[in-house]
């Protein structure tokens, strides 16, 4: 997916860009992701005051492993996309906003920017539900499905010696 500065400036109106991108780089090495679909890219690009502003959204369907209970869960993630591109001036200009990407040439390939946003937008700790109870640390049962009845005494190991002190008769 590419945009061209000259083409946008000649049109004088926003251009709508849609595409389904089959990306693999953002998902490599991520063991929490079982399956992923193409990234649906829906963007608007417009030329404004010598810069090209690209706004829109990225939508992605994922099948993930819950970090607490290890069950499979499907999620649709929608990520905002907002980038500004400007052709690199011939002389060095010191006062260019750091949020503007300087580009050499007439065209910009948007794929690396899409990949970056997908990598940053992926869930760090995927959950099937915010209230997921996880697995029982004693028997390993999924506590969302059944109450196993295991006794969970939480004794701070630093205070375990104190418990023995009071048990002396």
CNS distance restraints for C-alpha pairs under 8 A (distance, minus, plus):
assign (resid   1 and name CA) (resid  19 and name CA) 7.72 0.50 0.50
assign (resid   1 and name CA) (resid 109 and name CA) 5.96 0.50 0.50
assign (resid   1 and name CA) (resid 110 and name CA) 5.68 0.50 0.50
assign (resid   1 and name CA) (resid 111 and name CA) 6.32 0.50 0.50
assign (resid   2 and name CA) (resid 107 and name CA) 6.52 0.50 0.50
assign (resid   2 and name CA) (resid 108 and name CA) 5.42 0.50 0.50
assign (resid   2 and name CA) (resid 109 and name CA) 4.51 0.50 0.50
assign (resid   2 and name CA) (resid 110 and name CA) 5.79 0.50 0.50
assign (resid   3 and name CA) (resid   8 and name CA) 7.84 0.50 0.50
assign (resid   3 and name CA) (resid  45 and name CA) 7.91 0.50 0.50
assign (resid   3 and name CA) (resid 107 and name CA) 5.54 0.50 0.50
assign (resid   3 and name CA) (resid 108 and name CA) 5.33 0.50 0.50
assign (resid   3 and name CA) (resid 109 and name CA) 6.80 0.50 0.50
assign (resid   3 and name CA) (resid 110 and name CA) 7.63 0.50 0.50
assign (resid   4 and name CA) (resid   8 and name CA) 6.32 0.50 0.50
assign (resid   4 and name CA) (resid 106 and name CA) 5.53 0.50 0.50
assign (resid   4 and name CA) (resid 107 and name CA) 4.27 0.50 0.50
assign (resid   4 and name CA) (resid 108 and name CA) 6.43 0.50 0.50
assign (resid   5 and name CA) (resid   9 and name CA) 6.20 0.50 0.50
assign (resid   5 and name CA) (resid  47 and name CA) 7.35 0.50 0.50
assign (resid   5 and name CA) (resid  52 and name CA) 7.05 0.50 0.50
assign (resid   5 and name CA) (resid  87 and name CA) 8.00 0.50 0.50
assign (resid   5 and name CA) (resid 106 and name CA) 5.44 0.50 0.50
assign (resid   5 and name CA) (resid 107 and name CA) 6.23 0.50 0.50
assign (resid   6 and name CA) (resid  10 and name CA) 6.19 0.50 0.50
assign (resid   6 and name CA) (resid 106 and name CA) 6.64 0.50 0.50
assign (resid   7 and name CA) (resid  11 and name CA) 6.30 0.50 0.50
assign (resid   8 and name CA) (resid  12 and name CA) 6.32 0.50 0.50
assign (resid   8 and name CA) (resid  13 and name CA) 7.28 0.50 0.50
assign (resid   8 and name CA) (resid  14 and name CA) 7.52 0.50 0.50
assign (resid   8 and name CA) (resid  15 and name CA) 7.45 0.50 0.50
assign (resid   8 and name CA) (resid  45 and name CA) 7.91 0.50 0.50
assign (resid   8 and name CA) (resid  46 and name CA) 6.46 0.50 0.50
assign (resid   8 and name CA) (resid  47 and name CA) 5.70 0.50 0.50
assign (resid   9 and name CA) (resid  47 and name CA) 5.55 0.50 0.50
assign (resid  12 and name CA) (resid  46 and name CA) 7.73 0.50 0.50
assign (resid  12 and name CA) (resid  47 and name CA) 6.98 0.50 0.50
assign (resid  13 and name CA) (resid  46 and name CA) 6.36 0.50 0.50
assign (resid  13 and name CA) (resid  47 and name CA) 7.57 0.50 0.50
assign (resid  14 and name CA) (resid  44 and name CA) 6.29 0.50 0.50
assign (resid  14 and name CA) (resid  45 and name CA) 5.44 0.50 0.50
assign (resid  14 and name CA) (resid  46 and name CA) 4.35 0.50 0.50
assign (resid  14 and name CA) (resid  47 and name CA) 7.33 0.50 0.50
assign (resid  15 and name CA) (resid  44 and name CA) 5.56 0.50 0.50
assign (resid  15 and name CA) (resid  45 and name CA) 5.18 0.50 0.50
assign (resid  15 and name CA) (resid  46 and name CA) 6.31 0.50 0.50
assign (resid  16 and name CA) (resid  42 and name CA) 7.56 0.50 0.50
assign (resid  16 and name CA) (resid  43 and name CA) 5.91 0.50 0.50
assign (resid  16 and name CA) (resid  44 and name CA) 4.59 0.50 0.50
assign (resid  16 and name CA) (resid  45 and name CA) 6.55 0.50 0.50
assign (resid  17 and name CA) (resid  41 and name CA) 7.55 0.50 0.50
assign (resid  17 and name CA) (resid  42 and name CA) 5.90 0.50 0.50
assign (resid  17 and name CA) (resid  43 and name CA) 5.01 0.50 0.50
assign (resid  17 and name CA) (resid  44 and name CA) 6.02 0.50 0.50
assign (resid  17 and name CA) (resid  45 and name CA) 7.57 0.50 0.50
assign (resid  18 and name CA) (resid  40 and name CA) 7.36 0.50 0.50
assign (resid  18 and name CA) (resid  41 and name CA) 5.37 0.50 0.50
assign (resid  18 and name CA) (resid  42 and name CA) 4.59 0.50 0.50
assign (resid  18 and name CA) (resid  43 and name CA) 6.31 0.50 0.50
assign (resid  19 and name CA) (resid  40 and name CA) 5.98 0.50 0.50
assign (resid  19 and name CA) (resid  41 and name CA) 5.24 0.50 0.50
assign (resid  19 and name CA) (resid  42 and name CA) 6.90 0.50 0.50
assign (resid  20 and name CA) (resid  38 and name CA) 5.68 0.50 0.50
assign (resid  20 and name CA) (resid  39 and name CA) 5.46 0.50 0.50
assign (resid  20 and name CA) (resid  40 and name CA) 4.47 0.50 0.50
assign (resid  20 and name CA) (resid  41 and name CA) 6.02 0.50 0.50
assign (resid  21 and name CA) (resid  38 and name CA) 5.34 0.50 0.50
assign (resid  21 and name CA) (resid  39 and name CA) 5.09 0.50 0.50
assign (resid  21 and name CA) (resid  40 and name CA) 6.43 0.50 0.50
assign (resid  21 and name CA) (resid  41 and name CA) 7.19 0.50 0.50
assign (resid  22 and name CA) (resid  37 and name CA) 7.40 0.50 0.50
assign (resid  22 and name CA) (resid  38 and name CA) 4.66 0.50 0.50
assign (resid  22 and name CA) (resid  39 and name CA) 6.43 0.50 0.50
assign (resid  23 and name CA) (resid  38 and name CA) 6.70 0.50 0.50
assign (resid  23 and name CA) (resid  39 and name CA) 7.14 0.50 0.50
assign (resid  23 and name CA) (resid 115 and name CA) 7.36 0.50 0.50
assign (resid  24 and name CA) (resid  28 and name CA) 6.42 0.50 0.50
assign (resid  25 and name CA) (resid 115 and name CA) 7.30 0.50 0.50
assign (resid  26 and name CA) (resid 115 and name CA) 6.10 0.50 0.50
assign (resid  26 and name CA) (resid 116 and name CA) 7.61 0.50 0.50
assign (resid  26 and name CA) (resid 118 and name CA) 6.56 0.50 0.50
assign (resid  26 and name CA) (resid 119 and name CA) 5.12 0.50 0.50
assign (resid  27 and name CA) (resid  33 and name CA) 7.31 0.50 0.50
assign (resid  27 and name CA) (resid 119 and name CA) 7.68 0.50 0.50
assign (resid  32 and name CA) (resid  64 and name CA) 5.55 0.50 0.50
assign (resid  32 and name CA) (resid  65 and name CA) 5.18 0.50 0.50
assign (resid  32 and name CA) (resid  66 and name CA) 7.62 0.50 0.50
assign (resid  32 and name CA) (resid  67 and name CA) 7.84 0.50 0.50
assign (resid  32 and name CA) (resid 126 and name CA) 7.38 0.50 0.50
assign (resid  33 and name CA) (resid  62 and name CA) 7.03 0.50 0.50
assign (resid  33 and name CA) (resid  63 and name CA) 6.08 0.50 0.50
assign (resid  33 and name CA) (resid  64 and name CA) 4.61 0.50 0.50
assign (resid  33 and name CA) (resid  65 and name CA) 6.51 0.50 0.50
assign (resid  34 and name CA) (resid  62 and name CA) 7.70 0.50 0.50
assign (resid  34 and name CA) (resid  63 and name CA) 5.46 0.50 0.50
assign (resid  34 and name CA) (resid  64 and name CA) 5.55 0.50 0.50
assign (resid  34 and name CA) (resid  65 and name CA) 7.05 0.50 0.50
assign (resid  35 and name CA) (resid  62 and name CA) 5.91 0.50 0.50
assign (resid  35 and name CA) (resid  63 and name CA) 5.04 0.50 0.50
assign (resid  35 and name CA) (resid  64 and name CA) 7.22 0.50 0.50
assign (resid  36 and name CA) (resid  60 and name CA) 7.54 0.50 0.50
assign (resid  36 and name CA) (resid  61 and name CA) 5.94 0.50 0.50
assign (resid  36 and name CA) (resid  62 and name CA) 4.56 0.50 0.50
assign (resid  36 and name CA) (resid  63 and name CA) 6.29 0.50 0.50
assign (resid  37 and name CA) (resid  60 and name CA) 6.54 0.50 0.50
assign (resid  37 and name CA) (resid  61 and name CA) 5.54 0.50 0.50
assign (resid  37 and name CA) (resid  62 and name CA) 6.61 0.50 0.50
assign (resid  38 and name CA) (resid  60 and name CA) 6.61 0.50 0.50
assign (resid  38 and name CA) (resid  61 and name CA) 7.61 0.50 0.50
assign (resid  39 and name CA) (resid  58 and name CA) 6.41 0.50 0.50
assign (resid  39 and name CA) (resid  59 and name CA) 5.72 0.50 0.50
assign (resid  39 and name CA) (resid  60 and name CA) 4.94 0.50 0.50
assign (resid  39 and name CA) (resid  61 and name CA) 7.75 0.50 0.50
assign (resid  40 and name CA) (resid  58 and name CA) 5.63 0.50 0.50
assign (resid  40 and name CA) (resid  59 and name CA) 5.04 0.50 0.50
assign (resid  40 and name CA) (resid  60 and name CA) 6.41 0.50 0.50
assign (resid  41 and name CA) (resid  56 and name CA) 7.82 0.50 0.50
assign (resid  41 and name CA) (resid  57 and name CA) 6.32 0.50 0.50
assign (resid  41 and name CA) (resid  58 and name CA) 4.80 0.50 0.50
assign (resid  41 and name CA) (resid  59 and name CA) 6.69 0.50 0.50
assign (resid  42 and name CA) (resid  56 and name CA) 5.64 0.50 0.50
assign (resid  42 and name CA) (resid  57 and name CA) 5.51 0.50 0.50
assign (resid  42 and name CA) (resid  58 and name CA) 6.37 0.50 0.50
assign (resid  43 and name CA) (resid  54 and name CA) 6.53 0.50 0.50
assign (resid  43 and name CA) (resid  55 and name CA) 5.52 0.50 0.50
assign (resid  43 and name CA) (resid  56 and name CA) 4.22 0.50 0.50
assign (resid  43 and name CA) (resid  57 and name CA) 6.39 0.50 0.50
assign (resid  43 and name CA) (resid  81 and name CA) 7.74 0.50 0.50
assign (resid  44 and name CA) (resid  54 and name CA) 5.59 0.50 0.50
assign (resid  44 and name CA) (resid  55 and name CA) 5.36 0.50 0.50
assign (resid  44 and name CA) (resid  56 and name CA) 6.04 0.50 0.50
assign (resid  45 and name CA) (resid  52 and name CA) 6.57 0.50 0.50
assign (resid  45 and name CA) (resid  53 and name CA) 5.60 0.50 0.50
assign (resid  45 and name CA) (resid  54 and name CA) 4.34 0.50 0.50
assign (resid  45 and name CA) (resid  55 and name CA) 6.57 0.50 0.50
assign (resid  46 and name CA) (resid  52 and name CA) 5.52 0.50 0.50
assign (resid  46 and name CA) (resid  53 and name CA) 5.48 0.50 0.50
assign (resid  46 and name CA) (resid  54 and name CA) 6.66 0.50 0.50
assign (resid  47 and name CA) (resid  51 and name CA) 5.73 0.50 0.50
assign (resid  47 and name CA) (resid  52 and name CA) 4.45 0.50 0.50
assign (resid  47 and name CA) (resid  53 and name CA) 6.46 0.50 0.50
assign (resid  48 and name CA) (resid  52 and name CA) 6.04 0.50 0.50
assign (resid  48 and name CA) (resid  53 and name CA) 7.13 0.50 0.50
assign (resid  50 and name CA) (resid  86 and name CA) 6.72 0.50 0.50
assign (resid  50 and name CA) (resid  87 and name CA) 7.96 0.50 0.50
assign (resid  51 and name CA) (resid  84 and name CA) 6.73 0.50 0.50
assign (resid  51 and name CA) (resid  85 and name CA) 5.67 0.50 0.50
assign (resid  51 and name CA) (resid  86 and name CA) 4.61 0.50 0.50
assign (resid  51 and name CA) (resid  87 and name CA) 7.38 0.50 0.50
assign (resid  52 and name CA) (resid  84 and name CA) 5.68 0.50 0.50
assign (resid  52 and name CA) (resid  85 and name CA) 5.12 0.50 0.50
assign (resid  52 and name CA) (resid  86 and name CA) 6.28 0.50 0.50
assign (resid  53 and name CA) (resid  82 and name CA) 7.48 0.50 0.50
assign (resid  53 and name CA) (resid  83 and name CA) 6.09 0.50 0.50
assign (resid  53 and name CA) (resid  84 and name CA) 4.54 0.50 0.50
assign (resid  53 and name CA) (resid  85 and name CA) 6.49 0.50 0.50
assign (resid  54 and name CA) (resid  81 and name CA) 7.46 0.50 0.50
assign (resid  54 and name CA) (resid  82 and name CA) 5.72 0.50 0.50
assign (resid  54 and name CA) (resid  83 and name CA) 5.32 0.50 0.50
assign (resid  54 and name CA) (resid  84 and name CA) 6.16 0.50 0.50
assign (resid  55 and name CA) (resid  80 and name CA) 7.77 0.50 0.50
assign (resid  55 and name CA) (resid  81 and name CA) 5.45 0.50 0.50
assign (resid  55 and name CA) (resid  82 and name CA) 4.52 0.50 0.50
assign (resid  55 and name CA) (resid  83 and name CA) 6.66 0.50 0.50
assign (resid  56 and name CA) (resid  80 and name CA) 6.08 0.50 0.50
assign (resid  56 and name CA) (resid  81 and name CA) 5.08 0.50 0.50
assign (resid  56 and name CA) (resid  82 and name CA) 6.63 0.50 0.50
assign (resid  57 and name CA) (resid  78 and name CA) 6.64 0.50 0.50
assign (resid  57 and name CA) (resid  79 and name CA) 5.56 0.50 0.50
assign (resid  57 and name CA) (resid  80 and name CA) 4.50 0.50 0.50
assign (resid  57 and name CA) (resid  81 and name CA) 5.16 0.50 0.50
assign (resid  58 and name CA) (resid  78 and name CA) 5.62 0.50 0.50
assign (resid  58 and name CA) (resid  79 and name CA) 5.03 0.50 0.50
assign (resid  58 and name CA) (resid  80 and name CA) 6.33 0.50 0.50
assign (resid  58 and name CA) (resid  81 and name CA) 6.81 0.50 0.50
assign (resid  58 and name CA) (resid 114 and name CA) 7.86 0.50 0.50
assign (resid  59 and name CA) (resid  76 and name CA) 6.99 0.50 0.50
assign (resid  59 and name CA) (resid  77 and name CA) 5.71 0.50 0.50
assign (resid  59 and name CA) (resid  78 and name CA) 4.47 0.50 0.50
assign (resid  59 and name CA) (resid  79 and name CA) 6.38 0.50 0.50
assign (resid  60 and name CA) (resid  76 and name CA) 5.60 0.50 0.50
assign (resid  60 and name CA) (resid  77 and name CA) 5.21 0.50 0.50
assign (resid  60 and name CA) (resid  78 and name CA) 6.49 0.50 0.50
assign (resid  61 and name CA) (resid  74 and name CA) 7.32 0.50 0.50
assign (resid  61 and name CA) (resid  75 and name CA) 5.90 0.50 0.50
assign (resid  61 and name CA) (resid  76 and name CA) 4.46 0.50 0.50
assign (resid  61 and name CA) (resid  77 and name CA) 6.41 0.50 0.50
assign (resid  62 and name CA) (resid  74 and name CA) 5.70 0.50 0.50
assign (resid  62 and name CA) (resid  75 and name CA) 5.30 0.50 0.50
assign (resid  62 and name CA) (resid  76 and name CA) 6.24 0.50 0.50
assign (resid  62 and name CA) (resid  77 and name CA) 7.73 0.50 0.50
assign (resid  63 and name CA) (resid  72 and name CA) 6.65 0.50 0.50
assign (resid  63 and name CA) (resid  73 and name CA) 5.60 0.50 0.50
assign (resid  63 and name CA) (resid  74 and name CA) 4.45 0.50 0.50
assign (resid  63 and name CA) (resid  75 and name CA) 6.38 0.50 0.50
assign (resid  64 and name CA) (resid  72 and name CA) 5.65 0.50 0.50
assign (resid  64 and name CA) (resid  73 and name CA) 5.31 0.50 0.50
assign (resid  64 and name CA) (resid  74 and name CA) 6.28 0.50 0.50
assign (resid  64 and name CA) (resid  75 and name CA) 7.52 0.50 0.50
assign (resid  64 and name CA) (resid 126 and name CA) 6.79 0.50 0.50
assign (resid  65 and name CA) (resid  70 and name CA) 5.39 0.50 0.50
assign (resid  65 and name CA) (resid  71 and name CA) 5.64 0.50 0.50
assign (resid  65 and name CA) (resid  72 and name CA) 4.74 0.50 0.50
assign (resid  65 and name CA) (resid  73 and name CA) 6.28 0.50 0.50
assign (resid  65 and name CA) (resid 126 and name CA) 6.81 0.50 0.50
assign (resid  65 and name CA) (resid 127 and name CA) 7.50 0.50 0.50
assign (resid  65 and name CA) (resid 128 and name CA) 7.80 0.50 0.50
assign (resid  66 and name CA) (resid  70 and name CA) 4.71 0.50 0.50
assign (resid  66 and name CA) (resid  71 and name CA) 5.45 0.50 0.50
assign (resid  66 and name CA) (resid  72 and name CA) 6.29 0.50 0.50
assign (resid  66 and name CA) (resid  73 and name CA) 6.79 0.50 0.50
assign (resid  66 and name CA) (resid 125 and name CA) 7.83 0.50 0.50
assign (resid  66 and name CA) (resid 126 and name CA) 5.31 0.50 0.50
assign (resid  66 and name CA) (resid 127 and name CA) 4.47 0.50 0.50
assign (resid  66 and name CA) (resid 128 and name CA) 5.30 0.50 0.50
assign (resid  67 and name CA) (resid 125 and name CA) 6.16 0.50 0.50
assign (resid  67 and name CA) (resid 126 and name CA) 5.75 0.50 0.50
assign (resid  67 and name CA) (resid 127 and name CA) 5.85 0.50 0.50
assign (resid  68 and name CA) (resid 127 and name CA) 6.87 0.50 0.50
assign (resid  68 and name CA) (resid 132 and name CA) 6.86 0.50 0.50
assign (resid  68 and name CA) (resid 133 and name CA) 7.12 0.50 0.50
assign (resid  68 and name CA) (resid 134 and name CA) 4.27 0.50 0.50
assign (resid  68 and name CA) (resid 135 and name CA) 6.54 0.50 0.50
assign (resid  69 and name CA) (resid 132 and name CA) 7.27 0.50 0.50
assign (resid  69 and name CA) (resid 133 and name CA) 7.28 0.50 0.50
assign (resid  69 and name CA) (resid 134 and name CA) 4.09 0.50 0.50
assign (resid  69 and name CA) (resid 135 and name CA) 5.15 0.50 0.50
assign (resid  69 and name CA) (resid 142 and name CA) 6.04 0.50 0.50
assign (resid  69 and name CA) (resid 143 and name CA) 7.94 0.50 0.50
assign (resid  70 and name CA) (resid 134 and name CA) 7.85 0.50 0.50
assign (resid  71 and name CA) (resid 128 and name CA) 7.31 0.50 0.50
assign (resid  72 and name CA) (resid 128 and name CA) 7.41 0.50 0.50
assign (resid  73 and name CA) (resid 127 and name CA) 7.83 0.50 0.50
assign (resid  73 and name CA) (resid 128 and name CA) 5.45 0.50 0.50
assign (resid  79 and name CA) (resid 117 and name CA) 7.46 0.50 0.50
assign (resid  79 and name CA) (resid 118 and name CA) 7.48 0.50 0.50
assign (resid  79 and name CA) (resid 121 and name CA) 6.61 0.50 0.50
assign (resid  81 and name CA) (resid 114 and name CA) 7.86 0.50 0.50
assign (resid  81 and name CA) (resid 117 and name CA) 7.43 0.50 0.50
assign (resid  83 and name CA) (resid  99 and name CA) 7.73 0.50 0.50
assign (resid  83 and name CA) (resid 100 and name CA) 7.32 0.50 0.50
assign (resid  83 and name CA) (resid 101 and name CA) 7.79 0.50 0.50
assign (resid  84 and name CA) (resid  99 and name CA) 7.08 0.50 0.50
assign (resid  84 and name CA) (resid 100 and name CA) 5.09 0.50 0.50
assign (resid  84 and name CA) (resid 101 and name CA) 6.20 0.50 0.50
assign (resid  85 and name CA) (resid 100 and name CA) 5.55 0.50 0.50
assign (resid  85 and name CA) (resid 101 and name CA) 4.72 0.50 0.50
assign (resid  85 and name CA) (resid 102 and name CA) 5.99 0.50 0.50
assign (resid  85 and name CA) (resid 103 and name CA) 6.76 0.50 0.50
assign (resid  86 and name CA) (resid 100 and name CA) 6.67 0.50 0.50
assign (resid  86 and name CA) (resid 101 and name CA) 6.15 0.50 0.50
assign (resid  86 and name CA) (resid 102 and name CA) 5.05 0.50 0.50
assign (resid  86 and name CA) (resid 103 and name CA) 5.95 0.50 0.50
assign (resid  87 and name CA) (resid 102 and name CA) 5.55 0.50 0.50
assign (resid  87 and name CA) (resid 103 and name CA) 4.75 0.50 0.50
assign (resid  87 and name CA) (resid 104 and name CA) 5.93 0.50 0.50
assign (resid  87 and name CA) (resid 105 and name CA) 6.87 0.50 0.50
assign (resid  87 and name CA) (resid 106 and name CA) 7.36 0.50 0.50
assign (resid  88 and name CA) (resid 102 and name CA) 5.00 0.50 0.50
assign (resid  88 and name CA) (resid 103 and name CA) 5.33 0.50 0.50
assign (resid  88 and name CA) (resid 104 and name CA) 5.62 0.50 0.50
assign (resid  89 and name CA) (resid  93 and name CA) 7.27 0.50 0.50
assign (resid  96 and name CA) (resid 100 and name CA) 7.31 0.50 0.50
assign (resid 103 and name CA) (resid 107 and name CA) 7.94 0.50 0.50
assign (resid 103 and name CA) (resid 108 and name CA) 7.08 0.50 0.50
assign (resid 110 and name CA) (resid 114 and name CA) 6.24 0.50 0.50
assign (resid 111 and name CA) (resid 115 and name CA) 6.13 0.50 0.50
assign (resid 112 and name CA) (resid 116 and name CA) 6.17 0.50 0.50
assign (resid 113 and name CA) (resid 117 and name CA) 6.32 0.50 0.50
assign (resid 114 and name CA) (resid 118 and name CA) 6.24 0.50 0.50
assign (resid 115 and name CA) (resid 119 and name CA) 6.17 0.50 0.50
assign (resid 116 and name CA) (resid 120 and name CA) 6.25 0.50 0.50
assign (resid 117 and name CA) (resid 121 and name CA) 5.88 0.50 0.50
assign (resid 118 and name CA) (resid 122 and name CA) 6.10 0.50 0.50
assign (resid 127 and name CA) (resid 132 and name CA) 7.19 0.50 0.50
assign (resid 128 and name CA) (resid 132 and name CA) 6.72 0.50 0.50
assign (resid 132 and name CA) (resid 144 and name CA) 6.60 0.50 0.50
assign (resid 133 and name CA) (resid 142 and name CA) 7.77 0.50 0.50
assign (resid 133 and name CA) (resid 143 and name CA) 5.62 0.50 0.50
assign (resid 133 and name CA) (resid 144 and name CA) 5.69 0.50 0.50
assign (resid 134 and name CA) (resid 142 and name CA) 6.07 0.50 0.50
assign (resid 134 and name CA) (resid 143 and name CA) 5.87 0.50 0.50
assign (resid 134 and name CA) (resid 144 and name CA) 6.85 0.50 0.50
assign (resid 135 and name CA) (resid 140 and name CA) 5.35 0.50 0.50
assign (resid 135 and name CA) (resid 141 and name CA) 5.49 0.50 0.50
assign (resid 135 and name CA) (resid 142 and name CA) 4.59 0.50 0.50
assign (resid 135 and name CA) (resid 143 and name CA) 5.63 0.50 0.50
assign (resid 136 and name CA) (resid 140 and name CA) 4.68 0.50 0.50
assign (resid 136 and name CA) (resid 141 and name CA) 5.33 0.50 0.50
assign (resid 136 and name CA) (resid 142 and name CA) 6.45 0.50 0.50
assign (resid 136 and name CA) (resid 143 and name CA) 6.23 0.50 0.50
assign (resid 136 and name CA) (resid 148 and name CA) 7.74 0.50 0.50
assign (resid 136 and name CA) (resid 150 and name CA) 7.84 0.50 0.50
assign (resid 138 and name CA) (resid 150 and name CA) 6.74 0.50 0.50
assign (resid 138 and name CA) (resid 152 and name CA) 7.91 0.50 0.50
assign (resid 139 and name CA) (resid 148 and name CA) 7.81 0.50 0.50
assign (resid 139 and name CA) (resid 150 and name CA) 7.41 0.50 0.50
assign (resid 141 and name CA) (resid 146 and name CA) 7.32 0.50 0.50
assign (resid 141 and name CA) (resid 148 and name CA) 6.69 0.50 0.50
assign (resid 142 and name CA) (resid 146 and name CA) 6.55 0.50 0.50
assign (resid 143 and name CA) (resid 147 and name CA) 5.65 0.50 0.50
assign (resid 143 and name CA) (resid 148 and name CA) 7.13 0.50 0.50
assign (resid 155 and name CA) (resid 159 and name CA) 7.10 0.50 0.50
assign (resid 155 and name CA) (resid 160 and name CA) 6.52 0.50 0.50
assign (resid 156 and name CA) (resid 160 and name CA) 6.39 0.50 0.50
assign (resid 159 and name CA) (resid 163 and name CA) 6.90 0.50 0.50
assign (resid 160 and name CA) (resid 164 and name CA) 6.85 0.50 0.50
assign (resid 161 and name CA) (resid 165 and name CA) 6.47 0.50 0.50
assign (resid 162 and name CA) (resid 166 and name CA) 6.62 0.50 0.50
assign (resid 163 and name CA) (resid 167 and name CA) 6.50 0.50 0.50
assign (resid 164 and name CA) (resid 168 and name CA) 6.73 0.50 0.50
